Amino acid sequence: MQNFSIGIIGAGNMGLALASGLALRMAPGRIAVSDPHPDKRQRVSDLGISALADNDSVVARADLLVLAVKPQAVRGLCTAIAPTVRDRQVLVISVAAGIRGADIARWLGGAPAVIRAMPNTPALINAGVSVLWANDQATAAQRQAAATVLGAVSEVFWLTDEALMDAATAISGSGPAYFFLMVEALTVAGVALGLPQDLSAALAAGTAAGAGRMVHDHPAEAALLRARVTSPGGTTERAIKSLLGEGFMEMFGRAALAARDRSRELGEQLGAA
Ligand SMILES: NC(=O)c1ccc[n+]([C@@H]2O[C@H](COP(=O)([O-])OP(=O)(O)OC[C@H]3O[C@@H](n4cnc5c(N)ncnc54)[C@H](OP(=O)(O)O)[C@@H]3O)[C@@H](O)[C@H]2O)c1
């Protein structure tokens, strides 16, 4: 897989982000993307990457194929490209939330190598995290190739238990929205305290970015970092006590459970039949 060719089907948010990240790391001539929309193909062409309307032409030249379409579109896509994938023994990487590896393999037919990846939105600015899982057919070289592809836009972590992909989706896949919500909430709180809207939003967003950078460098030490900025008897302690007293930790537990269950549900609904 040293000089693998990459095909990406779907040039939406994630497909375009992957294409952009990869174009900086490998010869654009080794990448091809397909999408039905001319405007999206134009954005791909602007990267120097071949953009086609026809999926089969992309599959026909790929060693590694990324399915970057919505979960609801995966089944139809797999069925349509199955003969070409089978002929060429292409590694298929799906970034679709919820859709299980066994269902993708069944729709493709034969015994294809399938890797599931769950990236997240910060991949659009090359700051994502991705969780990957590979089926038994994927070779070590194919796993390495998949890590290289997702590594173009994100940090990469592997899971050996596919069932935990739903949990990872609940934490990092959906996670950026939780932090955006916190910035929204903090902005509203600042305005309620009399700050101008723009200033409150800038303070909340800047604080999220700075705190994010600090904890990113010490992921196991979130509680310690919090303790360090929480002086006894101080303002932060008062706020944290209020948050914890209102059930902040339990709220996150319930939210993550709801997201995990929805991911499972999607897999069951869309994988049926
Ligand atoms: N965006 C994220 O932050 C994120 C994070 C993690 C995982 N994901 C996963 O990434 C996948 C793509 O998400 P997205 O946000 O990039 O979606 P998106 O913006 O809707 O992009 C998908 C693109 O693929 C096209 N498409 C659909 N069916 C196709 C087919 N059969 N052949 C070729 N192109 C086709 C779509 O066209 P139409 O619009 O006409 O259908 C659209 O242009 C999803 O499965 C999602 O679960 C996304």
The ligand as a Gaussian input file, in Angstrom:
#p B3LYP/6-31G(d) Opt

LIG

0 1
 N      -19.557000      16.209000       8.870000
 C      -18.976000      15.681000       9.937000
 O      -18.447000      16.388000      10.808000
 C      -18.883000      14.182000      10.117000
 C      -18.255000      13.661000      11.246000
 C      -18.129000      12.277000      11.367000
 C      -18.661000      11.446000      10.390000
 N      -19.301000      11.992000       9.335000
 C      -19.885000      11.084000       8.347000
 O      -19.415000      11.441000       7.082000
 C      -20.407000      11.120000       6.107000
 C      -20.575000      12.303000       5.186000
 O      -21.012000      13.410000       5.950000
 P      -20.962000      14.870000       5.332000
 O      -21.319000      15.794000       6.423000
 O      -19.687000      15.055000       4.578000
 O      -22.207000      14.727000       4.276000
 P      -22.555000      15.660000       3.051000
 O      -22.010000      17.030000       3.276000
 O      -24.014000      15.467000       2.793000
 O      -21.738000      15.034000       1.822000
 C      -22.060000      13.846000       1.169000
 C      -21.926000      14.085000      -0.335000
 O      -22.005000      12.819000      -0.999000
 C      -22.944000      12.926000      -2.066000
 N      -23.512000      11.618000      -2.372000
 C      -24.598000      11.019000      -1.838000
 N      -24.784000       9.805000      -2.387000
 C      -23.789000       9.637000      -3.289000
 C      -23.449000       8.590000      -4.179000
 N      -24.168000       7.453000      -4.248000
 N      -22.377000       8.747000      -4.964000
 C      -21.610000       9.875000      -4.903000
 N      -21.900000      10.900000      -4.092000
 C      -22.966000      10.789000      -3.280000
 C      -23.965000      13.882000      -1.519000
 O      -24.819000      14.366000      -2.515000
 P      -26.381000      14.668000      -2.083000
 O      -26.319000      15.841000      -1.169000
 O      -27.060000      14.955000      -3.385000
 O      -26.878000      13.433000      -1.409000
 C      -23.065000      14.936000      -0.899000
 O      -22.579000      15.829000      -1.873000
 C      -21.689000      10.768000       6.874000
 O      -21.923000       9.386000       6.790000
 C      -21.391000      11.169000       8.293000
 O      -21.976000      10.261000       9.221000
 C      -19.424000      13.335000       9.162000

